Structures are given as C-alpha cells and as structure tokens.
Amino acid sequence: MPIYETLSSDKLTVVLDIGSAYTKFGFSGEFAPRTIIKSVARCKKSGQLRRIWDYESAEDLYDLLVEFLHVIYFRYALLSPKDKPVIIVESLLCPTLFRETLAKVLFSHYEISMMLSLPSHLVSLASIAVDTAVVVDIGYKEAVVIPVCHGLPMIQAWQALPIGAEAIHNKLRTLLSGNNTGIQNLSEETLEDIKVRCCFVTEKNRAEQLAQAKPDIVACPDVKYPIGGTESIVVTGKVRERTFEILYEEDNDHYCLSTMILDAILQVDLNLRQKLSENLLLIGGTTMIPGFKARLKEELEHQLKNERYSKLHLKGFGFHSAPCKENYTAWLGGAIYGATELLNMKAVTKEIYFKGNKLPDWVHLREGGRTL
C-alpha cells in the first residue's frame, strides 16, 4: 500500500511498543513497524538524552514522554495525534506509574480519541495463529517467561530474571577488560555493536570446555574491532563464545533461562504441559543471536534429566518461527489486533478516561469469560 494512501486514511491506528531500549512504531494492519528507534528523549532541564525508563518521578516521566511522543508523531508518523486511536503493546509486568502516565500524556496532551493497551506475551501469539504456547521474552532489562493457555496468560506461572541485554553487555565489558586496557568507558552502543557483530551462542559441551580452559579446545578466531578511528580492541575467540553464557549459568538459587521455562510449565495444569513444551515462542532482540535457539533446546533437554523436573515427563520441545524478526514480534501482534473490531469494542475512549482519569487494567478486557 502506498504511503500516501495510509496517511490519508481516517481509520489510521498508531501501534506503539515502548521497550526499555527500543521502541517500535507503525500502523495497524501493516506487516512491519515503520521505524525502530531508541527509547530516549531529550530532558528539558539538562538538555541531555535520557532513557525514558530511567525516570526519577511521575513529573519527570511525563516530561520525557511528551518529548518522546512528539518525535514519534511529528518526525516519523507525520500526522496529528488529535482524535486518532492508539494501541499500546506493553509487558504484563509494566509498572502502573508508567502506563498511567503514558495514558495521561496521550489523552491530556495529545488529545487522542481512544487507547487500547494489550499484553505483549498474549498478542505475540497472533503472529503464529496459536492460542497456547510458552512466550519467552528477553528484553533489555530482564527475561520474562509467561505461558499462555487457550488465549489466557497464566500469571501465577510467570518467571523473570535480570538476564537481559543489559546483563549481557556488562558481562561482555568484563570479559573484554581481561584482554584490553582502558575500555571501561565503552559506550552502551559500542558494546551492543560488538555483541551483534562478533559474538554468538556456542554449544553446551564446548562452552563447558572453554570454561575449564582445557588445552585441547581451540577457540574461534580473534577479531579486531575498530574504535576511535585508528584504534582497535581485540575480541578474543573465548570472549566471542562466552559472552552469552550468563543466560545459562545457574545462580545461587539454581535459576537460569532454561529453568525459568521449565518452572513456568511446571506451574500449569498437567494436561497442558506437553502442549506448552511443543509450542515455545521466542521474542526480543537477544533471541536473534546466532545459535541461540539450538543452545536453548540443548539446555532444556539437559535440565529434564535433573530430578527437580522428573515429574514433568516431557517428550521434547518445539519452537515456533514467527513470520517476522523476533525483536518486533510483539508489535506485529498488536498491529494484527488493531486491524480487528477489538479496538472499537474494548478501547478506552477519551470520554471514559476523563471520567475517572484512570486506565483500566488489561484483565478487564474480557468477553464471554475469556481474555481478548
């Protein structure tokens, strides 16, 4: 569809997925976001760019969101937000302060007509047309696992650990400092670029051998990564292979990414466990790293041998491949929902919002006893 036809439509619905690191923006009914930008805004007081989620108070968050949405609407969307509907794709663990402040900015400052908040784990399944699966979301701050059974997120089974992209960047900085000097001040953007261009997830047996520094194991080739024009740092083969091991190393409570998934399945009804294990959906930019899915399956099969999960009796694991990149699968689900009648049926209109100045929680979006 030509862009001028989309922008001239009276039924245009903006779809936003505001993540901790990146925000996906586009319109309902489209197969990909128009743009993916960093979730940063310029602070009025300091004039510096700041992460939206690093707000200090409700007033500070309000100002950051006003500036951020101004950029979204008038630099990328190129349309007036007034009297236009908006769909927000959000995590089930989104802080109440953030969602309430976002609604206040959209309704009071930008005067949108209606707003619909959708849980990211649930709407992600719309992209693969299933209603029962384990959704594994590895974002910037944390990894969150939530089983969805027959279109209903099992909140009592949710699992979360702070092993997102931020933890991976910190691990990469630590590993790099062992072979290079003066790199503690590497920016987050540089670390992310090194991670994407140089690092990958290796096999479990090989990772164990590298950790034990066995003499017969040969690491992959080193890479010289250029920084500061003529300077460069050495990314050794061991660093390239061990950066993502933080996802699979058990902490003091014996939790890691694979145990999170199995613990979530363990909290669900016995009759649904095998179906959930055969329907795993990975979302989030971190899951796009080469070797990620194969290693996760290997780790899951290894954990099943643990007595802790002997009563699961799972026969195997299956992974879905969404028809899009993992970093915007949740956004695509929101765009699909926005193309249905759900928006007109369940959205909070401007009139309803100003009666109580409060956004209803997503669990109230029910019809016939099922969450939509």
N, C-alpha and C positions, 0 to 999 in steps of 0.2 A: 504494500500500500504506500503510495507517495506520501511524503511528509506533510505536504500542504493539505491533503485530504484529512489526515489525522488531526492536525492542529485546528482545522475549521469545524470539527465535529462538536455538536452540542452535548454528546454523551461521553465526552472525554473524561477518563478517570485516571488520576495520578496514583501510581503504586510506589511506595517507599519501603525499603528495608534498611533501616538505620543500624548498622552494626558498630561494634566497638572500634574497628579500624577503618572499614569501608562502608559506604552507603550505595545501594543500588537504586537507581531511579528509572522509571519508564511509565508506560501506559498500559492499561488493562487490555487483554486480548492479543498482546504482542508476544513474540517468542523469545525475546531477549531484552534486557534493560537498555535504555538509550545511552546511559553512561554509568560508570562506576567510579566514584570519587572518594577521597579520604574524608572521614568523619571529623573534620576540623572546621573551625570558624575563627574569625578574627575578633579578638576581645576588644571592646570599645575602650576600656580603661588603659590597657597596656599596649594595644596595637599589635600584639603578637598572636600568631596562630596557635590555637589550643584545641586539644581533643574535646569533643562535645561531652564525652562520658567522664571527663575529669573535672566536672563542675564542683564548685565549692558550696553552693547554696541553691535554693529554688530560684532566687532572683538572678543569680549568675547563669544558671541553666536556661532561664527564659531569654536572657540577652543573647546567649550563644545560639539558641535555636532560631531566634528571629534572624540573625545574620546568616546562619546556615541555610535556612529555607529561602531566604532572599536570593542567595546564589543559585539554589536549585530551580526556582521558578523563573528568574529573570536572566540567567545566563545559559541554562540548559533547556528548560521547558519552553521558554519564550512565550509565556502566556500569563494572563492574570489569574491568580488563585481564587478570586472572588466568585462565589456561587458555583465552584467546581467541587465534585466529590473527591475524597482521598481514601486510599486503602493503606493501612499501616501493617506491615508484617513484622511481628515482634516475638521475642522469646517468651515462653511461659514464665520464665524467671525474671522478666523485666521489672525493675523497681517501680513501685506505684508512683513515686515522685516524678520519674521520667515520663511515664505515659500520661499522667495528669497534666504536667507542664506542657508537653507536646500538644495535647488537645487544646489547652488554653491558648497557646500561640496560634494554632491553626484556626480556631473559631473566633477568637477575640481580635487578633492582629491581622490575620489574612482573610478572615470572613469567608471561609469555605462553606459549602452548603451542607455537606454531610461527611461523616468519617466512620470507617469500619476498621476495627483492629482484629487481626487474625493471628492465631498462634503459628509460629513458623514450622514447628515439628509436624503439625497436622496438615497444613496446606502444602507442604513439600510432597506429600503422597499424591496430590492431584496430578503431578507431572508424570507419574508412572501408573496412574489409574488403579491403585490398590487402596484398600481401607485398613489393612492390618500389616504392620511392619515395625521394626525397631529403627528409629531415626537417630543416627549418631551425628551430632553437630559439633565440629571442632572449630571454634572461632578464635578470636584474638586473645580473650581473657581466660576462657575455660572451655572444657569439653563437656557437653551435656548429652545424656542418653535418655530418651523417653520412648517407651513402647506405645504404639497406637493400635488399639484393638477395635475393629469394626467402626472406625471413624471417631473413636473416643480416646483421647490421651490418658494413659494410666499414670496419674500424678503421684500416686502412692509408690510407684516403682521408679521414679526418676533418680538418676545418678549424675553427679557432677564432680569434676576435679579441675584444679587450676593448671592444666597441662595444655593450654592453647598455644597460639603462635608467640605470645609474649614470653612464655617459659622456654620455648624452643630458641628464641633469639638470645635469651640470657645464657642458655647452655652453649650456644654457638660462640658467643663472646668469650666465655670461659675457656672453651677448647682452643680458640684462636690465640688467646693470650699465652698459651703454653709454648707456642712456636714463633710468636711475633712480639715485639715490644712496642709500647706506645699506642695500642689500639683500643684502650678502654673507652675512648671518646668516640668510637664509631657510631654514626647515627643509626636510628632505627631503620631508615630507608636503605642504608648500605647493608646492614645485617640481613634484611629481608631479601635484597637482591642477591647476596652471596648464597643464602639458603636456597633460593629458587634456581639459580644458575649452576650451583656447584654440588649441592647435597642431594642425597637420595636415601631411601629406606632399604637396608640390606637384609639378607636372610638371617634367620634366628641363630643357626649354628655358627655362621660366620661372625655375627655380632658378638657371640659369647667368646669366640676365639680371639677376636680383636681386644675384648675387654681383659682377657687373661694374658695378652701380649705374648702369645705363643710364637716361637721363632719360625715355625714352618708356614705361617699365614702371611701372605703378601697383600698389602693394602692396595687399593686402586691408585692410579697416578695422582700426583700432586697438581694443583692448579695455582697459577699466579694471577691474583685478582688485582687489577689496577685501581688505585685510589690516588686522589690528589694530583692528577696529571701524570707525572713521570714516576711516581712512587707506586709500589705494589706490596701486597701481603701474600704470604704463602698459605694456601688452604690445603693442608696435607690430606692424603687419602684416608687416613684414620679419622680425621675431623669430618670429612665428607660423609663417611659411613656411620659415624656415631652420633651425629647431631640429633637425630630423631629417636634415639634410644630412650630419651626421657619419657616417651609415651608408653613404653613397655616395661620400664623398671618399676617394680613394686615399691611403694613407700613403706613406712613403718607399720602401717595398718594393712599391708598386703593388698593395696589397691593400685590399679593401673588401668589403661584403656580397655584391655581385654576383660578384666574382672568387672569393670563397670557394666559392660554389655551383658555378661552372664548373670550378674547380680540383678540387673533390671528384668531379665527374662525369668529369673527365679521368683520374682515378686508377683508374677502374673499367674492366672489360673492354669492348672496343669494341662488342660486340653488345648491351650493356645501356644504352649512353649515351642513345640516343634515347628509350627507355622511361623512363629516370630523368628526363629533361628534361620529359617529358609528365606526370610524377607528382611534383609538388612539394607538400609539406605544411608549412605554416607554423604553428608553435606558440609560445606565450609571449605575455605581455600586450602587449609592444611592437608585435606584428604586428596588433593590433586598431585601431591608429590609422587614421583615415580617409585613403584614398589610398595606403596602404602597398603593397598588392598590385599595383595598377596601375603604380606607380612602379618597383617591383622588376622587373616584366616588361619595362618600358621600358629599364631599366638592363641587364638581361641581353641583350636584343636588340642594344643598342648595343655591349656588350663582345664580342659574337660577331664584330663587324667588325674587331676587333683581331687582328693577325697571331698573337698569342700563343695564340688559340683557333681558328685557321683549320682545324686538323685535326679539330675536333670534328664538323663537318658536321651540326649540329643543325637540324632543320626548324622548331622552335618550342618553346614552353613552355606547360605546362598546370598549373593549380593546383587542388588539392582543397579543397572546403569541408566541414570536419568537422561532424557533427551537434551541435555544442556550441560554446561560446566557446573561442577559441584559448588562453586562459590556463589552462584546465583540461583540455585535450585529452589530455595525458599521464595525468592522474589517471583520466579516463574509460577509457582503455586498461587501466590497472591494475584498475579495477573490473570490466571485462569478463573479464579473465584470472582474477580472483578468483572469478567465477561458474562456472568450469570445474573439471575434475578436476585441473588442473595444480597447484593448491595442495597437495592431498594427495600428489601424485606427487613433487614437486620441492622442497617447503618443507623448511627446516632445523628439525627438532623440538628441543625443549628438551633431550632426552636426547643427541642427536647434538652439539648445540652444547657442552654441558658436558664432552664427552669430550676436546675439543681447545681449547675456548674461542676458536674462530676461525670466522668466517663464510666459507664457500666463495665464490669469485668467480662472477659470473653466467655466465661462459663454460663452467662445468661443468654448466650446466643443459641437457644435451643428451640427445636420444633419437633413435636411428636416424641419427646423424650430423648432425642439424640442431638449431640453437638454438631453444628453445621460447620 
